[in-house]
Amino acid sequence: MIYYITKINIPAYDANKNGIIVKFKLMANLSSSLLINASGNIAIALQNNFKRTIEIMSSLKKCWQSLEYATYHLECSHDQFSVKDSKSSSMALSIALINCYRAMNAMPQITDITGTGILRIDGSFENSHLEDKKYLAAKKEVKTLNKFITPYECKHLFDLEKLIYEY
């Protein structure tokens, strides 16, 4: 069985509105149906948004429908925070899923980017809270960061895909 592994740096903020980066590992393998498992309190809190992101992506582009035929394991060891809202993780999760799709199709992953934004059902992204603080945290904590993406730069999943493919 082949496992595809993608690392995810999700920008967020704590109760004091300080920007933080939460590091995840996404493991995926092809299967007959969609199954999402999670380890760690934060990863468990993101499961619904992760599933929603897969469903939106697969509804927009035929080739992304393959994302619905995989078993995923989302893992995060950062358990010192509780998640109250995970919508802004959609941009980073979309990046991870595009990377996962690329790995499944023998293309290289782009690992030095992250971003924040709320994914809407039509594939568009909306701004999220405290983007500037999330950016500063990413710049400080992700040593290999080359690109921080917001809806200002990528208004839609197709823009994000194009940016990653041109990267």
MDTraj code that builds the backbone (N, CA, C; nanometers):
import mdtraj as md
import numpy as np

residues = "MET ILE TYR TYR ILE THR LYS ILE ASN ILE PRO ALA TYR ASP ALA ASN LYS ASN GLY ILE ILE VAL LYS PHE LYS LEU MET ALA ASN LEU SER SER SER LEU LEU ILE ASN ALA SER GLY ASN ILE ALA ILE ALA LEU GLN ASN ASN PHE LYS ARG THR ILE GLU ILE MET SER SER LEU LYS LYS CYS TRP GLN SER LEU GLU TYR ALA THR TYR HIS LEU GLU CYS SER HIS ASP GLN PHE SER VAL LYS ASP SER LYS SER SER SER MET ALA LEU SER ILE ALA LEU ILE ASN CYS TYR ARG ALA MET ASN ALA MET PRO GLN ILE THR ASP ILE THR GLY THR GLY ILE LEU ARG ILE ASP GLY SER PHE GLU ASN SER HIS LEU GLU ASP LYS LYS TYR LEU ALA ALA LYS LYS GLU VAL LYS THR LEU ASN LYS PHE ILE THR PRO TYR GLU CYS LYS HIS LEU PHE ASP LEU GLU LYS LEU ILE TYR GLU TYR".split()
xyz = np.array([
    [0.0836, -0.1172, 0.0000],
    [0.0000, 0.0000, 0.0000],
    [0.0891, 0.1248, 0.0000],
    [0.0622, 0.2187, -0.0890],
    [0.1410, 0.3407, -0.0993],
    [0.0760, 0.4505, -0.0157],
    [0.1564, 0.5115, 0.0698],
    [0.1114, 0.6253, 0.1488],
    [0.1737, 0.7525, 0.0950],
    [0.0943, 0.8554, 0.0826],
    [0.1407, 0.9866, 0.0419],
    [0.1401, 1.0736, 0.1664],
    [0.2497, 1.1389, 0.1938],
    [0.2620, 1.2189, 0.3147],
    [0.2843, 1.3646, 0.2764],
    [0.2066, 1.4516, 0.3370],
    [0.2161, 1.5951, 0.3145],
    [0.2213, 1.6633, 0.4504],
    [0.3080, 1.7615, 0.4630],
    [0.3137, 1.8412, 0.5855],
    [0.2336, 1.9679, 0.5636],
    [0.1656, 2.0086, 0.6689],
    [0.0791, 2.1266, 0.6618],
    [0.1156, 2.2205, 0.7766],
    [0.1350, 2.3476, 0.7452],
    [0.1526, 2.4513, 0.8467],
    [0.0289, 2.5395, 0.8410],
    [-0.0543, 2.5292, 0.9437],
    [-0.1789, 2.6048, 0.9423],
    [-0.1644, 2.7288, 1.0308],
    [-0.1783, 2.8478, 0.9690],
    [-0.1753, 2.9711, 1.0475],
    [-0.3036, 2.9849, 1.1288],
    [-0.2885, 3.0281, 1.2515],
    [-0.4028, 3.0454, 1.3406],
    [-0.3688, 3.1558, 1.4407],
    [-0.4524, 3.1712, 1.5404],
    [-0.4205, 3.2636, 1.6493],
    [-0.4745, 3.2065, 1.7791],
    [-0.4104, 3.2473, 1.8884],
    [-0.4492, 3.1961, 2.0196],
    [-0.5527, 3.2877, 2.0848],
    [-0.5894, 3.2566, 2.2076],
    [-0.6920, 3.3327, 2.2797],
    [-0.6519, 3.4787, 2.3005],
    [-0.5211, 3.5061, 2.3003],
    [-0.4722, 3.6431, 2.3159],
    [-0.4542, 3.7141, 2.1820],
    [-0.5001, 3.6503, 2.0756],
    [-0.4916, 3.7019, 1.9385],
    [-0.3483, 3.7160, 1.8891],
    [-0.2621, 3.6276, 1.9389],
    [-0.1255, 3.6181, 1.8875],
    [-0.1257, 3.5158, 1.7752],
    [-0.0560, 3.5451, 1.6673],
    [-0.0460, 3.4511, 1.5569],
    [0.0355, 3.3294, 1.5966],
    [-0.0082, 3.2126, 1.5530],
    [0.0632, 3.0871, 1.5794],
    [0.0589, 3.0013, 1.4522],
    [0.1479, 2.9059, 1.4469],
    [0.1477, 2.8076, 1.3384],
    [0.1290, 2.6708, 1.4026],
    [0.0325, 2.5971, 1.3523],
    [0.0076, 2.4625, 1.4007],
    [0.0526, 2.3667, 1.2912],
    [0.1434, 2.2770, 1.3260],
    [0.2015, 2.1839, 1.2284],
    [0.1261, 2.0516, 1.2292],
    [0.0925, 2.0070, 1.1087],
    [0.0195, 1.8830, 1.0880],
    [0.0954, 1.7939, 0.9915],
    [0.0611, 1.6673, 0.9966],
    [0.1063, 1.5731, 0.8953],
    [-0.0189, 1.5061, 0.8397],
    [-0.0272, 1.5021, 0.7075],
    [-0.1384, 1.4374, 0.6401],
    [-0.0851, 1.3152, 0.5683],
    [-0.1408, 1.1996, 0.5996],
    [-0.1058, 1.0757, 0.5303],
    [-0.2293, 1.0307, 0.4532],
    [-0.2076, 0.9876, 0.3311],
    [-0.3199, 0.9446, 0.2474],
    [-0.2803, 0.8222, 0.1670],
    [-0.3764, 0.7386, 0.1417],
    [-0.3571, 0.6290, 0.0480],
    [-0.4884, 0.6069, -0.0265],
    [-0.4769, 0.5636, -0.1498],
    [-0.5954, 0.5429, -0.2316],
    [-0.6778, 0.4271, -0.1766],
    [-0.8087, 0.4429, -0.1817],
    [-0.8989, 0.3378, -0.1338],
    [-1.0281, 0.3456, -0.2144],
    [-1.1267, 0.2711, -0.1728],
    [-1.2517, 0.2670, -0.2482],
    [-1.3511, 0.3749, -0.2076],
    [-1.3267, 0.4393, -0.0935],
    [-1.4179, 0.5447, -0.0485],
    [-1.3438, 0.6415, 0.0441],
    [-1.4089, 0.7507, 0.0754],
    [-1.3505, 0.8536, 0.1599],
    [-1.3579, 0.8126, 0.3069],
    [-1.2430, 0.8158, 0.3728],
    [-1.2356, 0.7896, 0.5160],
    [-1.1336, 0.8855, 0.5741],
    [-1.1727, 0.9549, 0.6810],
    [-1.0838, 1.0524, 0.7444],
    [-1.0680, 1.0170, 0.8908],
    [-0.9437, 0.9929, 0.9307],
    [-0.9091, 0.9677, 1.0700],
    [-0.8236, 1.0838, 1.1176],
    [-0.8172, 1.1019, 1.2482],
    [-0.7359, 1.2104, 1.3026],
    [-0.6770, 1.1693, 1.4357],
    [-0.5575, 1.2233, 1.4632],
    [-0.4906, 1.2033, 1.5919],
    [-0.4575, 1.3399, 1.6500],
    [-0.4973, 1.3605, 1.7728],
    [-0.4730, 1.4873, 1.8400],
    [-0.5984, 1.5730, 1.8400],
    [-0.6163, 1.6494, 1.9477],
    [-0.7385, 1.7291, 1.9637],
    [-0.7597, 1.8301, 1.8510],
    [-0.6525, 1.8955, 1.8077],
    [-0.6676, 1.9949, 1.7015],
    [-0.7012, 1.9259, 1.5699],
    [-0.6349, 1.8172, 1.5394],
    [-0.6631, 1.7435, 1.4156],
    [-0.8080, 1.6944, 1.4149],
    [-0.8545, 1.6453, 1.5268],
    [-0.9937, 1.5989, 1.5364],
    [-1.0897, 1.7146, 1.5111],
    [-1.0565, 1.8335, 1.5635],
    [-1.1413, 1.9508, 1.5436],
    [-1.1455, 1.9963, 1.3979],
    [-1.0433, 1.9618, 1.3195],
    [-1.0378, 2.0030, 1.1782],
    [-1.1001, 1.9012, 1.0822],
    [-1.1369, 1.7846, 1.1322],
    [-1.1885, 1.6790, 1.0442],
    [-1.3048, 1.7246, 0.9563],
    [-1.4022, 1.7940, 1.0146],
    [-1.5194, 1.8358, 0.9359],
    [-1.4809, 1.9353, 0.8276],
    [-1.3948, 2.0307, 0.8604],
    [-1.3517, 2.1282, 0.7604],
    [-1.2678, 2.0610, 0.6520],
    [-1.1873, 1.9625, 0.6904],
    [-1.1080, 1.8875, 0.5940],
    [-1.2002, 1.8141, 0.4957],
    [-1.3016, 1.7475, 0.5483],
    [-1.3976, 1.6755, 0.4632],
    [-1.4721, 1.7723, 0.3717],
    [-1.5128, 1.8850, 0.4264],
    [-1.5827, 1.9876, 0.3483],
    [-1.4942, 2.0377, 0.2340],
    [-1.3672, 2.0588, 0.2612],
    [-1.2734, 2.1058, 0.1590],
    [-1.2611, 2.0030, 0.0463],
    [-1.2505, 1.8758, 0.0832],
    [-1.2454, 1.7693, -0.0181],
    [-1.3721, 1.7697, -0.1028],
    [-1.4866, 1.7803, -0.0393],
    [-1.6141, 1.7780, -0.1117],
    [-1.6261, 1.8962, -0.2081],
    [-1.5844, 2.0142, -0.1648],
    [-1.5914, 2.1315, -0.2515],
    [-1.4967, 2.1143, -0.3698],
    [-1.3728, 2.0740, -0.3408],
    [-1.2752, 2.0565, -0.4487],
    [-1.3243, 1.9542, -0.5509],
    [-1.3743, 1.8414, -0.5031],
    [-1.4169, 1.7352, -0.5954],
    [-1.5406, 1.7739, -0.6755],
    [-1.6190, 1.8676, -0.6256],
    [-1.7368, 1.9123, -0.7004],
    [-1.7008, 2.0118, -0.8107],
    [-1.5814, 2.0703, -0.8017],
    [-1.5427, 2.1749, -0.8965],
    [-1.4607, 2.1253, -1.0148],
    [-1.3916, 2.0154, -0.9952],
    [-1.3007, 1.9702, -1.1006],
    [-1.2989, 1.8182, -1.1029],
    [-1.3219, 1.7618, -1.2194],
    [-1.3330, 1.6170, -1.2335],
    [-1.2101, 1.5431, -1.1800],
    [-1.0903, 1.5909, -1.2096],
    [-0.9704, 1.5192, -1.1647],
    [-0.9574, 1.5199, -1.0117],
    [-1.0134, 1.6211, -0.9471],
    [-1.0069, 1.6256, -0.8008],
    [-1.1039, 1.5266, -0.7350],
    [-1.1923, 1.4661, -0.8130],
    [-1.2839, 1.3671, -0.7568],
    [-1.2073, 1.2484, -0.6984],
    [-1.0851, 1.2270, -0.7458],
    [-1.0035, 1.1178, -0.6903],
    [-0.9720, 1.1399, -0.5424],
    [-0.9794, 1.2643, -0.4958],
    [-0.9560, 1.2928, -0.3537],
    [-1.0623, 1.2273, -0.2650],
    [-1.1773, 1.1973, -0.3237],
    [-1.2845, 1.1314, -0.2484],
    [-1.2654, 0.9807, -0.2379],
    [-1.1613, 0.9293, -0.3009],
    [-1.1329, 0.7859, -0.2955],
    [-0.9984, 0.7630, -0.2294],
    [-0.9909, 0.8088, -0.1063],
    [-0.8672, 0.7933, -0.0299],
    [-0.9009, 0.7829, 0.1177],
    [-0.8102, 0.7197, 0.1884],
    [-0.8154, 0.7172, 0.3334],
    [-0.7117, 0.8168, 0.3820],
    [-0.7542, 0.9083, 0.4671],
    [-0.6661, 1.0138, 0.5174],
    [-0.6466, 0.9982, 0.6676],
    [-0.5283, 1.0336, 0.7099],
    [-0.5013, 1.0427, 0.8531],
    [-0.4350, 1.1776, 0.8775],
    [-0.5056, 1.2614, 0.9513],
    [-0.4577, 1.3942, 0.9865],
    [-0.4024, 1.3865, 1.1281],
    [-0.2764, 1.4263, 1.1432],
    [-0.2080, 1.4087, 1.2711],
    [-0.1493, 1.5412, 1.3187],
    [-0.1731, 1.5729, 1.4460],
    [-0.1181, 1.6948, 1.5052],
    [-0.0877, 1.6692, 1.6522],
    [0.0347, 1.6977, 1.6907],
    [0.0730, 1.6746, 1.8302],
    [0.0548, 1.7986, 1.9166],
    [0.0190, 1.9121, 1.8578],
    [-0.0059, 2.0347, 1.9347],
    [-0.1434, 2.0240, 2.0001],
    [-0.1492, 1.9859, 2.1237],
    [-0.2783, 1.9722, 2.1910],
    [-0.2991, 2.0748, 2.3018],
    [-0.2150, 2.1787, 2.3047],
    [-0.2287, 2.2770, 2.4102],
    [-0.3350, 2.3822, 2.3793],
    [-0.3962, 2.3749, 2.2605],
    [-0.4985, 2.4713, 2.2216],
    [-0.6313, 2.3995, 2.2000],
    [-0.7403, 2.4753, 2.2180],
    [-0.8709, 2.4223, 2.1794],
    [-0.9182, 2.5043, 2.0597],
    [-0.9819, 2.4372, 1.9662],
    [-1.0243, 2.5009, 1.8421],
    [-1.1684, 2.5469, 1.8573],
    [-1.1898, 2.6756, 1.8348],
    [-1.3256, 2.7286, 1.8409],
    [-1.3825, 2.7482, 1.7015],
    [-1.2950, 2.7750, 1.6038],
    [-1.3381, 2.7974, 1.4667],
    [-1.2259, 2.7534, 1.3738],
    [-1.2578, 2.6693, 1.2781],
    [-1.1534, 2.6164, 1.1893],
    [-1.1701, 2.6604, 1.0446],
    [-1.2639, 2.7507, 1.0173],
    [-1.2932, 2.7875, 0.8787],
    [-1.1721, 2.8434, 0.8050],
    [-1.0898, 2.9228, 0.8735],
    [-0.9770, 2.9870, 0.8049],
    [-0.8663, 2.8883, 0.7690],
    [-0.8753, 2.7663, 0.8199],
    [-0.7766, 2.6637, 0.7835],
    [-0.7981, 2.6113, 0.6422],
    [-0.9067, 2.6506, 0.5780],
    [-0.9421, 2.5988, 0.4453],
    [-0.8347, 2.6234, 0.3400],
    [-0.7700, 2.7391, 0.3451],
    [-0.6655, 2.7676, 0.2456],
    [-0.5497, 2.6700, 0.2625],
    [-0.5013, 2.6533, 0.3858],
    [-0.3898, 2.5611, 0.4112],
    [-0.4298, 2.4174, 0.3807],
    [-0.5519, 2.3795, 0.4139],
    [-0.5988, 2.2444, 0.3827],
    [-0.6097, 2.2238, 0.2314],
    [-0.6516, 2.3268, 0.1590],
    [-0.6584, 2.3182, 0.0131],
    [-0.5195, 2.2999, -0.0463],
    [-0.4224, 2.3730, 0.0063],
    [-0.2839, 2.3575, -0.0385],
    [-0.2386, 2.2137, -0.0150],
    [-0.2681, 2.1611, 0.1038],
    [-0.2287, 2.0237, 0.1369],
    [-0.2952, 1.9233, 0.0440],
    [-0.4221, 1.9439, 0.0124],
    [-0.4927, 1.8500, -0.0758],
    [-0.4425, 1.8591, -0.2197],
    [-0.4088, 1.9780, -0.2658],
    [-0.3505, 1.9902, -0.4001],
    [-0.2152, 1.9185, -0.4011],
    [-0.1379, 1.9346, -0.2942],
    [-0.0104, 1.8626, -0.2832],
    [-0.0313, 1.7120, -0.2805],
    [-0.1317, 1.6681, -0.2087],
    [-0.1619, 1.5254, -0.2017],
    [-0.2007, 1.4739, -0.3405],
    [-0.2837, 1.5493, -0.4103],
    [-0.3220, 1.5125, -0.5472],
    [-0.1979, 1.5048, -0.6357],
    [-0.1083, 1.6024, -0.6223],
    [0.0147, 1.6029, -0.7019],
    [0.0979, 1.4775, -0.6718],
    [0.1109, 1.4424, -0.5434],
    [0.1890, 1.3237, -0.5061],
    [0.1259, 1.1976, -0.5644],
    [-0.0061, 1.1886, -0.5600],
    [-0.0759, 1.0720, -0.6144],
    [-0.0561, 1.0594, -0.7652],
    [-0.0230, 1.1713, -0.8295],
    [-0.0037, 1.1725, -0.9745],
    [0.1432, 1.1921, -1.0117],
    [0.2323, 1.1509, -0.9218],
    [0.3776, 1.1507, -0.9436],
    [0.4346, 1.2879, -0.9788],
    [0.3763, 1.3919, -0.9212],
    [0.4287, 1.5276, -0.9373],
    [0.4885, 1.5720, -0.8047],
    [0.5857, 1.6607, -0.8059],
    [0.6461, 1.7058, -0.6800],
    [0.5501, 1.7921, -0.5981],
    [0.5631, 1.7836, -0.4673],
    [0.4845, 1.8668, -0.3778],
    [0.5559, 2.0003, -0.3566],
    [0.4776, 2.1025, -0.3314],
    [0.5306, 2.2346, -0.3006],
    [0.5103, 2.2543, -0.1500],
    [0.6183, 2.2523, -0.0748],
    [0.6057, 2.2480, 0.0711],
    [0.6393, 2.3789, 0.1409],
    [0.6818, 2.4796, 0.0685],
    [0.7249, 2.6019, 0.1358],
    [0.6226, 2.7142, 0.1253],
    [0.4935, 2.6778, 0.1145],
    [0.3868, 2.7771, 0.1122],
    [0.2799, 2.7400, 0.2139],
    [0.2095, 2.8402, 0.2598],
    [0.0927, 2.8210, 0.3444],
    [0.0035, 2.9422, 0.3242],
    [-0.1071, 2.9444, 0.3900],
    [-0.1963, 3.0580, 0.3764],
    [-0.3163, 3.0459, 0.4667],
    [-0.3986, 3.1485, 0.4613],
    [-0.5190, 3.1522, 0.5423],
    [-0.6329, 3.2093, 0.4599],
    [-0.7484, 3.1522, 0.4747],
    [-0.8664, 3.1976, 0.4031],
    [-0.9801, 3.1001, 0.4223],
    [-1.1002, 3.1502, 0.4095],
    [-1.2214, 3.0707, 0.4293],
    [-1.2739, 3.0272, 0.2931],
    [-1.2837, 2.8971, 0.2723],
    [-1.3317, 2.8413, 0.1455],
    [-1.4840, 2.8396, 0.1436],
    [-1.5400, 2.8952, 0.0371],
    [-1.6839, 2.8940, 0.0161],
    [-1.7214, 2.7801, -0.0776],
    [-1.8473, 2.7453, -0.0792],
    [-1.8939, 2.6288, -0.1545],
    [-1.8695, 2.6418, -0.3055],
    [-1.8608, 2.7650, -0.3555],
    [-1.8350, 2.7860, -0.4984],
    [-1.6862, 2.7839, -0.5319],
    [-1.6007, 2.7566, -0.4313],
    [-1.4569, 2.7494, -0.4540],
    [-1.3834, 2.8802, -0.4317],
    [-1.4570, 2.9847, -0.3994],
    [-1.3922, 3.1128, -0.3732],
    [-1.3428, 3.1175, -0.2286],
    [-1.2456, 3.2033, -0.2055],
    [-1.1913, 3.2229, -0.0708],
    [-1.2298, 3.3606, -0.0193],
    [-1.2602, 3.3670, 0.1100],
    [-1.2872, 3.4921, 0.1792],
    [-1.1762, 3.5187, 0.2781],
    [-1.1546, 3.6456, 0.3080],
    [-1.0533, 3.6818, 0.4071],
    [-1.0892, 3.6235, 0.5432],
    [-0.9858, 3.6043, 0.6246],
    [-1.0056, 3.5535, 0.7603],
    [-0.9520, 3.6562, 0.8600],
    [-0.9811, 3.6333, 0.9846],
    [-0.9385, 3.7255, 1.0909],
    [-0.7878, 3.7204, 1.1123],
    [-0.7318, 3.8342, 1.1465],
    [-0.5926, 3.8488, 1.1901],
    [-0.4906, 3.7923, 1.0912],
    [-0.5140, 3.8151, 0.9630],
    [-0.4226, 3.7643, 0.8607],
    [-0.2803, 3.8155, 0.8807],
    [-0.2662, 3.9416, 0.9202],
    [-0.1325, 3.9983, 0.9392],
    [-0.0568, 3.9300, 1.0521],
    [-0.1259, 3.8972, 1.1596],
    [-0.0606, 3.8271, 1.2715],
    [-0.0256, 3.6837, 1.2339],
    [-0.1099, 3.6198, 1.1560],
    [-0.0819, 3.4844, 1.1089],
    [0.0404, 3.4853, 1.0169],
    [0.0476, 3.5871, 0.9310],
    [0.1625, 3.5996, 0.8412],
    [0.2922, 3.6154, 0.9201],
    [0.2918, 3.7029, 1.0204],
    [0.4126, 3.7243, 1.1008],
    [0.4545, 3.5970, 1.1731],
    [0.3572, 3.5216, 1.2231],
    [0.3882, 3.3939, 1.2896],
    [0.4481, 3.2957, 1.1898],
    [0.3919, 3.2891, 1.0696],
    [0.4428, 3.1973, 0.9666],
    [0.5856, 3.2367, 0.9279],
    [0.6080, 3.3649, 0.9109],
    [0.7405, 3.4139, 0.8727],
    [0.8449, 3.3793, 0.9794],
    [0.8032, 3.3836, 1.1042],
    [0.8950, 3.3560, 1.2158],
    [0.9148, 3.2064, 1.2381],
    [0.8073, 3.1273, 1.2298],
    [0.8120, 2.9874, 1.2718],
    [0.8395, 2.8864, 1.1600],
    [0.8099, 2.9219, 1.0352],
    [0.8298, 2.8291, 0.9241],
    [0.9562, 2.8738, 0.8502],
    [1.0660, 2.8112, 0.8812],
    [1.1969, 2.8538, 0.8297],
    [1.2073, 2.8463, 0.6784],
    [1.1353, 2.7542, 0.6159],
    [1.1439, 2.7371, 0.4706],
    [1.0323, 2.8108, 0.3959],
    [0.9553, 2.8943, 0.4639],
    [0.8415, 2.9616, 0.4022],
    [0.8878, 3.0567, 0.2913],
    [0.8337, 3.0359, 0.1725],
    [0.8604, 3.1258, 0.0600],
    [0.7366, 3.2038, 0.0183],
    [0.6178, 3.1533, 0.0546],
    [0.4951, 3.2172, 0.0083],
    [0.3850, 3.2019, 0.1123],
    [0.3216, 3.3146, 0.1468],
    [0.2055, 3.3158, 0.2352],
    [0.0886, 3.3673, 0.1523],
    [-0.0142, 3.2861, 0.1399],
    [-0.1245, 3.3158, 0.0478],
    [-0.2497, 3.3562, 0.1252],
    [-0.3138, 3.4610, 0.0777],
    [-0.4422, 3.5055, 0.1314],
    [-0.5411, 3.5179, 0.0152],
    [-0.6686, 3.5387, 0.0423],
    [-0.7658, 3.5564, -0.0651],
    [-0.7385, 3.6804, -0.1518],
    [-0.6591, 3.7720, -0.1037],
    [-0.6208, 3.8871, -0.1854],
    [-0.5465, 3.8399, -0.3107],
    [-0.4620, 3.7390, -0.2938],
    [-0.3824, 3.6860, -0.4044],
    [-0.4521, 3.5716, -0.4782],
    [-0.5187, 3.4860, -0.4044],
    [-0.5897, 3.3712, -0.4626],
    [-0.7360, 3.3790, -0.4215],
    [-0.8178, 3.4252, -0.5131],
    [-0.9594, 3.4426, -0.4824],
    [-1.0407, 3.3140, -0.4979],
    [-0.9812, 3.2129, -0.5635],
    [-1.0546, 3.0897, -0.5940],
    [-0.9589, 2.9704, -0.5921],
    [-1.0133, 2.8530, -0.5731],
    [-0.9312, 2.7310, -0.5766],
    [-0.8530, 2.7180, -0.7065],
    [-0.9120, 2.7601, -0.8164],
    [-0.8423, 2.7515, -0.9450],
    [-0.7204, 2.8453, -0.9479],
    [-0.7330, 2.9629, -0.8838],
    [-0.6180, 3.0535, -0.8722],
    [-0.5083, 2.9891, -0.7876],
    [-0.5494, 2.9220, -0.6805],
    [-0.4528, 2.8547, -0.5935],
    [-0.3816, 2.7433, -0.6686],
    [-0.4578, 2.6639, -0.7411],
    [-0.3981, 2.5559, -0.8198],
    [-0.2979, 2.6124, -0.9210],
    [-0.3367, 2.7178, -0.9903],
    [-0.2481, 2.7797, -1.0891],
    [-0.1209, 2.8302, -1.0229],
    [-0.1333, 2.8957, -0.9077],
    [-0.0169, 2.9458, -0.8367],
    [0.0780, 2.8320, -0.7991],
    [0.0216, 2.7224, -0.7490],
    [0.1049, 2.6065, -0.7093],
    [0.1708, 2.5436, -0.8317],
    [0.0979, 2.5301, -0.9400],
    [0.1543, 2.4678, -1.0601],
    [0.2614, 2.5557, -1.1250],
    [0.2506, 2.6862, -1.1100],
    [0.3506, 2.7774, -1.1658],
    [0.4706, 2.7948, -1.0735],
    [0.4591, 2.7510, -0.9513],
    [0.5608, 2.7753, -0.8489],
    [0.6890, 2.7016, -0.8805],
])
top = md.Topology()
chain = top.add_chain()
for i, resn in enumerate(residues, 1):
    res = top.add_residue(resn, chain, resSeq=i)
    for name in ("N", "CA", "C"):
        top.add_atom(name, md.element.get_by_symbol(name[0]), res)
traj = md.Trajectory(xyz[None], top)
